[in-house]
């Protein structure tokens, strides 16, 4: 599994575990909802800054989003 797929799977699982919609997560991270959707579907690659912003919005460490 590619790292982008690992990230997408972890992002969605963590978002759902927190009970966040894509829109709420996007708002908390300061990014667009359609971008969150695209990340979860492996359409786009996230920059390291976006990974950090998403992790902070989920109250997690950035490394957890990339852990296989």
C-alpha positions as CSV (number, residue, x, y, z in Angstrom):
1,X,0.0,0.0,0.0
2,X,1.4,3.4,-1.0
3,X,1.9,6.1,1.7
4,X,-0.8,8.2,0.1
5,X,-3.3,5.3,0.6
6,X,-2.2,4.8,4.2
7,X,-2.7,8.5,4.9
8,X,-6.1,8.5,3.3
9,X,-7.3,5.5,5.3
10,X,-5.9,6.9,8.5
11,X,-7.3,10.3,7.9
12,X,-10.8,9.0,7.3
13,X,-10.7,6.6,10.2
14,X,-9.5,9.3,12.6
15,X,-12.0,11.8,11.4
16,X,-14.9,9.3,11.8
17,X,-13.6,8.2,15.2
18,X,-13.9,11.9,16.3
19,X,-17.4,12.1,14.9
20,X,-16.3,14.9,12.5
21,X,-17.8,15.5,9.1
22,X,-15.4,16.4,6.3
23,X,-16.7,19.9,6.6
24,X,-16.0,20.2,10.3
25,X,-12.5,18.8,9.9
26,X,-11.8,21.2,7.1
27,X,-13.0,24.1,9.1
28,X,-10.9,23.1,12.1
29,X,-7.8,22.7,9.9
30,X,-8.4,25.8,7.9
31,X,-8.7,24.0,4.5
32,X,-11.5,23.4,2.0
33,X,-13.9,20.6,2.5
34,X,-13.5,19.4,-1.1
35,X,-9.7,19.1,-0.4
36,X,-10.4,16.8,2.6
37,X,-12.6,14.7,0.4
38,X,-9.9,14.6,-2.3
39,X,-7.3,13.6,0.3
40,X,-9.5,10.7,1.5
41,X,-9.9,9.5,-2.0
42,X,-6.2,9.7,-2.9
43,X,-6.8,12.3,-5.5
44,X,-4.3,14.8,-4.2
45,X,-1.1,14.5,-2.2
46,X,-1.0,16.5,1.1
47,X,1.9,18.8,1.9
48,X,3.6,18.2,5.2
49,X,2.1,21.4,6.4
50,X,-1.4,20.2,5.6
51,X,-0.7,16.8,7.3
52,X,0.3,18.8,10.4
53,X,-2.8,21.0,10.3
54,X,-5.1,18.0,9.9
55,X,-3.3,16.1,12.8
56,X,-3.7,19.1,15.1
57,X,-7.4,19.4,14.2
58,X,-7.8,15.7,15.1
59,X,-5.7,16.1,18.3
60,X,-3.2,13.6,17.0
61,X,0.5,13.6,16.1
62,X,1.2,14.0,12.4
63,X,3.1,10.7,12.4
64,X,0.0,8.9,13.3
65,X,-1.6,9.9,10.0
66,X,1.3,8.2,8.1
67,X,1.6,5.1,10.2
68,X,1.1,1.8,8.4
